[in-house]
Amino acid sequence: MSLPPARDRIHLGNWRTHPASTWSFQNVGELVPCASISAPAGKPAPGPGSGLLDALMIETDDGGRISATAHLEASHGDAFVALRDGALVAEWHAP
C-alpha cells in the first residue's frame, strides 16, 4: 500500500487520483468548497446487491474480465452505490 504524497504536493490537478485521493477525499474541504452533512445515528444496515456486483463482470484494459467487486477493491474506492429509477439496487463499502 502506497502512502499519499505530502499535503503540499496535493492540488486540484491530482487530488482525485491515487495515491493523492487517499488523503484528499478525507480532507476535501481543504481543496474545494463543501458543506458538512451529518450521518444518521447508529450503524448502517449492510447494503443490498453484493451478489449482483460479484456477478457483474467488467472487461479490463488487457482484455481480461473481473467482477465489479474486484474492480472496486482494486481501484482504491471507498464506496459504491448503484441506483435504478431512484431505487437502491447495489451498494459496496471498502473494509
Sequence and secondary structure as in RCSB ss.txt:
>XXXX:A:sequence
MSLPPARDRIHLGNWRTHPASTWSFQNVGELVPCASISAPAGKPAPGPGSGLLDALMIETDDGGRISATAHLEAS
HGDAFVALRDGALVAEWHAP
>XXXX:A:secstr
      GGG  TTTTTSTTHHHHHTTSGGGTS        SS     S HHHHHH EEE TTS EEEHHHHHHHT
T SEEEEEETTEEEEEEE  
